[in-house]
């Protein structure tokens, strides 16, 4: 059944090609809607539309994509909260709608730190309600000085997370019932900023310094080259955009870059946490 559904999606893609892209030159508000809190929209001196999310003692803020997607490549530029951001979490994530017990989710959470200390990029992937797949990385640059591009490629073969075009994490579809993979449920992209000082910075030892508030992160150039809803089907493809993401897998150069990031910048991997899994690691470990 699983292979049949994937074949069905591929067949639709071949037969019916529709542009499903929010190009980088377009405004964020063409494809993004505000949700709550202090979410602002403005233009910089070069004409880029920017959305900001602000956290203070009383409110968080968030936005989301107007459309749901079933597979795609998603890119967004982010400039994170500078200086003393300890306790804050700035997030982008893909999330399904419907029952929480069977939800799918792809998380990128940027965990703040005290002035001069590096951000942690915390990642997690849920499939059919099963999560607990945390991996954490130290970024090799200051993500508060300028905008950097964060990407998610989600196709029937894999999920790939990239930073400035460099792959940092891959989860393959093992096509096994005991290793669920996000395959059948559409997702929206969300972004938010919130207070996570119970765990975000040094395991919760460093709390949010509200005298430094408000905390603001900036977003621009959201692009979604993706499968979109069309009547009762999903149309996957392009008319002038690049649809190579649909069948994309890592080549040898990509695998080497992924290994380099893993060796040098990964600081936590659930697949090597023997205290957490004293009786053996989850079945996907060692095959990603």
Secondary structure as a PSIPRED ss2 file (coil, helix, strand):
# PSIPRED VFORMAT (PSIPRED V4.0)

   1 X C   1.000  0.000  0.000
   2 X H   0.000  1.000  0.000
   3 X H   0.000  1.000  0.000
   4 X H   0.000  1.000  0.000
   5 X H   0.000  1.000  0.000
   6 X H   0.000  1.000  0.000
   7 X H   0.000  1.000  0.000
   8 X H   0.000  1.000  0.000
   9 X H   0.000  1.000  0.000
  10 X H   0.000  1.000  0.000
  11 X H   0.000  1.000  0.000
  12 X H   0.000  1.000  0.000
  13 X H   0.000  1.000  0.000
  14 X H   0.000  1.000  0.000
  15 X H   0.000  1.000  0.000
  16 X C   1.000  0.000  0.000
  17 X C   1.000  0.000  0.000
  18 X C   1.000  0.000  0.000
  19 X C   1.000  0.000  0.000
  20 X C   1.000  0.000  0.000
  21 X C   1.000  0.000  0.000
  22 X C   1.000  0.000  0.000
  23 X C   1.000  0.000  0.000
  24 X C   1.000  0.000  0.000
  25 X C   1.000  0.000  0.000
  26 X C   1.000  0.000  0.000
  27 X C   1.000  0.000  0.000
  28 X H   0.000  1.000  0.000
  29 X H   0.000  1.000  0.000
  30 X H   0.000  1.000  0.000
  31 X C   1.000  0.000  0.000
  32 X E   0.000  0.000  1.000
  33 X E   0.000  0.000  1.000
  34 X E   0.000  0.000  1.000
  35 X E   0.000  0.000  1.000
  36 X E   0.000  0.000  1.000
  37 X C   1.000  0.000  0.000
  38 X E   0.000  0.000  1.000
  39 X E   0.000  0.000  1.000
  40 X E   0.000  0.000  1.000
  41 X E   0.000  0.000  1.000
  42 X E   0.000  0.000  1.000
  43 X E   0.000  0.000  1.000
  44 X C   1.000  0.000  0.000
  45 X C   1.000  0.000  0.000
  46 X C   1.000  0.000  0.000
  47 X C   1.000  0.000  0.000
  48 X C   1.000  0.000  0.000
  49 X E   0.000  0.000  1.000
  50 X E   0.000  0.000  1.000
  51 X E   0.000  0.000  1.000
  52 X E   0.000  0.000  1.000
  53 X E   0.000  0.000  1.000
  54 X E   0.000  0.000  1.000
  55 X E   0.000  0.000  1.000
  56 X C   1.000  0.000  0.000
  57 X C   1.000  0.000  0.000
  58 X C   1.000  0.000  0.000
  59 X C   1.000  0.000  0.000
  60 X C   1.000  0.000  0.000
  61 X E   0.000  0.000  1.000
  62 X E   0.000  0.000  1.000
  63 X E   0.000  0.000  1.000
  64 X E   0.000  0.000  1.000
  65 X E   0.000  0.000  1.000
  66 X C   1.000  0.000  0.000
  67 X C   1.000  0.000  0.000
  68 X C   1.000  0.000  0.000
  69 X E   0.000  0.000  1.000
  70 X E   0.000  0.000  1.000
  71 X E   0.000  0.000  1.000
  72 X E   0.000  0.000  1.000
  73 X E   0.000  0.000  1.000
  74 X E   0.000  0.000  1.000
  75 X E   0.000  0.000  1.000
  76 X E   0.000  0.000  1.000
  77 X E   0.000  0.000  1.000
  78 X E   0.000  0.000  1.000
  79 X E   0.000  0.000  1.000
  80 X C   1.000  0.000  0.000
  81 X C   1.000  0.000  0.000
  82 X C   1.000  0.000  0.000
  83 X C   1.000  0.000  0.000
  84 X C   1.000  0.000  0.000
  85 X C   1.000  0.000  0.000
  86 X C   1.000  0.000  0.000
  87 X C   1.000  0.000  0.000
  88 X E   0.000  0.000  1.000
  89 X E   0.000  0.000  1.000
  90 X E   0.000  0.000  1.000
  91 X E   0.000  0.000  1.000
  92 X E   0.000  0.000  1.000
  93 X E   0.000  0.000  1.000
  94 X E   0.000  0.000  1.000
  95 X E   0.000  0.000  1.000
  96 X E   0.000  0.000  1.000
  97 X C   1.000  0.000  0.000
  98 X C   1.000  0.000  0.000
  99 X C   1.000  0.000  0.000
 100 X H   0.000  1.000  0.000
 101 X H   0.000  1.000  0.000
 102 X H   0.000  1.000  0.000
 103 X C   1.000  0.000  0.000
 104 X C   1.000  0.000  0.000
 105 X E   0.000  0.000  1.000
 106 X E   0.000  0.000  1.000
 107 X E   0.000  0.000  1.000
 108 X E   0.000  0.000  1.000
 109 X E   0.000  0.000  1.000
 110 X E   0.000  0.000  1.000
 111 X E   0.000  0.000  1.000
 112 X C   1.000  0.000  0.000
 113 X C   1.000  0.000  0.000
 114 X C   1.000  0.000  0.000
 115 X C   1.000  0.000  0.000
 116 X C   1.000  0.000  0.000
 117 X C   1.000  0.000  0.000
 118 X C   1.000  0.000  0.000
 119 X C   1.000  0.000  0.000
 120 X E   0.000  0.000  1.000
 121 X E   0.000  0.000  1.000
 122 X E   0.000  0.000  1.000
 123 X E   0.000  0.000  1.000
 124 X E   0.000  0.000  1.000
 125 X E   0.000  0.000  1.000
 126 X E   0.000  0.000  1.000
 127 X E   0.000  0.000  1.000
 128 X C   1.000  0.000  0.000
 129 X C   1.000  0.000  0.000
 130 X E   0.000  0.000  1.000
 131 X C   1.000  0.000  0.000
 132 X C   1.000  0.000  0.000
 133 X C   1.000  0.000  0.000
 134 X C   1.000  0.000  0.000
 135 X E   0.000  0.000  1.000
 136 X E   0.000  0.000  1.000
 137 X E   0.000  0.000  1.000
 138 X E   0.000  0.000  1.000
 139 X C   1.000  0.000  0.000
 140 X C   1.000  0.000  0.000
 141 X C   1.000  0.000  0.000
 142 X C   1.000  0.000  0.000
 143 X C   1.000  0.000  0.000
 144 X C   1.000  0.000  0.000
 145 X C   1.000  0.000  0.000
 146 X C   1.000  0.000  0.000
 147 X C   1.000  0.000  0.000
 148 X E   0.000  0.000  1.000
 149 X E   0.000  0.000  1.000
 150 X E   0.000  0.000  1.000
 151 X E   0.000  0.000  1.000
 152 X E   0.000  0.000  1.000
 153 X E   0.000  0.000  1.000
 154 X E   0.000  0.000  1.000
 155 X C   1.000  0.000  0.000
 156 X C   1.000  0.000  0.000
 157 X C   1.000  0.000  0.000
 158 X E   0.000  0.000  1.000
 159 X E   0.000  0.000  1.000
 160 X E   0.000  0.000  1.000
 161 X E   0.000  0.000  1.000
 162 X E   0.000  0.000  1.000
 163 X E   0.000  0.000  1.000
 164 X C   1.000  0.000  0.000
 165 X C   1.000  0.000  0.000
 166 X E   0.000  0.000  1.000
 167 X E   0.000  0.000  1.000
 168 X E   0.000  0.000  1.000
 169 X E   0.000  0.000  1.000
 170 X E   0.000  0.000  1.000
 171 X E   0.000  0.000  1.000
 172 X E   0.000  0.000  1.000
 173 X C   1.000  0.000  0.000
 174 X C   1.000  0.000  0.000
 175 X C   1.000  0.000  0.000
 176 X E   0.000  0.000  1.000
 177 X C   1.000  0.000  0.000
 178 X C   1.000  0.000  0.000
 179 X E   0.000  0.000  1.000
 180 X C   1.000  0.000  0.000
 181 X C   1.000  0.000  0.000
 182 X C   1.000  0.000  0.000
 183 X C   1.000  0.000  0.000
 184 X C   1.000  0.000  0.000
 185 X C   1.000  0.000  0.000
 186 X C   1.000  0.000  0.000
 187 X E   0.000  0.000  1.000
 188 X E   0.000  0.000  1.000
 189 X E   0.000  0.000  1.000
 190 X E   0.000  0.000  1.000
 191 X E   0.000  0.000  1.000
 192 X E   0.000  0.000  1.000
 193 X E   0.000  0.000  1.000
 194 X E   0.000  0.000  1.000
 195 X E   0.000  0.000  1.000
 196 X C   1.000  0.000  0.000
 197 X C   1.000  0.000  0.000
 198 X C   1.000  0.000  0.000
 199 X C   1.000  0.000  0.000
 200 X C   1.000  0.000  0.000
 201 X C   1.000  0.000  0.000
 202 X H   0.000  1.000  0.000
 203 X H   0.000  1.000  0.000
 204 X H   0.000  1.000  0.000
 205 X C   1.000  0.000  0.000
 206 X C   1.000  0.000  0.000
 207 X C   1.000  0.000  0.000
 208 X C   1.000  0.000  0.000
 209 X C   1.000  0.000  0.000
 210 X H   0.000  1.000  0.000
 211 X H   0.000  1.000  0.000
 212 X H   0.000  1.000  0.000
 213 X C   1.000  0.000  0.000
 214 X C   1.000  0.000  0.000
 215 X E   0.000  0.000  1.000
 216 X E   0.000  0.000  1.000
 217 X E   0.000  0.000  1.000
 218 X E   0.000  0.000  1.000
 219 X E   0.000  0.000  1.000
 220 X E   0.000  0.000  1.000
 221 X E   0.000  0.000  1.000
 222 X E   0.000  0.000  1.000
 223 X E   0.000  0.000  1.000
 224 X E   0.000  0.000  1.000
 225 X E   0.000  0.000  1.000
 226 X E   0.000  0.000  1.000
 227 X E   0.000  0.000  1.000
 228 X E   0.000  0.000  1.000
 229 X E   0.000  0.000  1.000
 230 X E   0.000  0.000  1.000
 231 X C   1.000  0.000  0.000
 232 X C   1.000  0.000  0.000
 233 X E   0.000  0.000  1.000
 234 X E   0.000  0.000  1.000
 235 X E   0.000  0.000  1.000
 236 X C   1.000  0.000  0.000
 237 X C   1.000  0.000  0.000
 238 X C   1.000  0.000  0.000
 239 X C   1.000  0.000  0.000
 240 X C   1.000  0.000  0.000
 241 X C   1.000  0.000  0.000
 242 X C   1.000  0.000  0.000
 243 X C   1.000  0.000  0.000
 244 X H   0.000  1.000  0.000
 245 X H   0.000  1.000  0.000
 246 X H   0.000  1.000  0.000
 247 X H   0.000  1.000  0.000
 248 X C   1.000  0.000  0.000
 249 X C   1.000  0.000  0.000
 250 X C   1.000  0.000  0.000
 251 X C   1.000  0.000  0.000
 252 X H   0.000  1.000  0.000
 253 X H   0.000  1.000  0.000
 254 X H   0.000  1.000  0.000
 255 X H   0.000  1.000  0.000
 256 X H   0.000  1.000  0.000
 257 X H   0.000  1.000  0.000
 258 X H   0.000  1.000  0.000
 259 X H   0.000  1.000  0.000
 260 X H   0.000  1.000  0.000
 261 X H   0.000  1.000  0.000
 262 X H   0.000  1.000  0.000
 263 X H   0.000  1.000  0.000
 264 X H   0.000  1.000  0.000
 265 X H   0.000  1.000  0.000
 266 X E   0.000  0.000  1.000
 267 X E   0.000  0.000  1.000
 268 X E   0.000  0.000  1.000
 269 X E   0.000  0.000  1.000
 270 X H   0.000  1.000  0.000
 271 X H   0.000  1.000  0.000
 272 X H   0.000  1.000  0.000
 273 X C   1.000  0.000  0.000
 274 X C   1.000  0.000  0.000
 275 X C   1.000  0.000  0.000
 276 X C   1.000  0.000  0.000
 277 X C   1.000  0.000  0.000
 278 X C   1.000  0.000  0.000
 279 X C   1.000  0.000  0.000
 280 X C   1.000  0.000  0.000
 281 X C   1.000  0.000  0.000
 282 X C   1.000  0.000  0.000
 283 X C   1.000  0.000  0.000
 284 X C   1.000  0.000  0.000
 285 X C   1.000  0.000  0.000
 286 X C   1.000  0.000  0.000
 287 X C   1.000  0.000  0.000
 288 X C   1.000  0.000  0.000
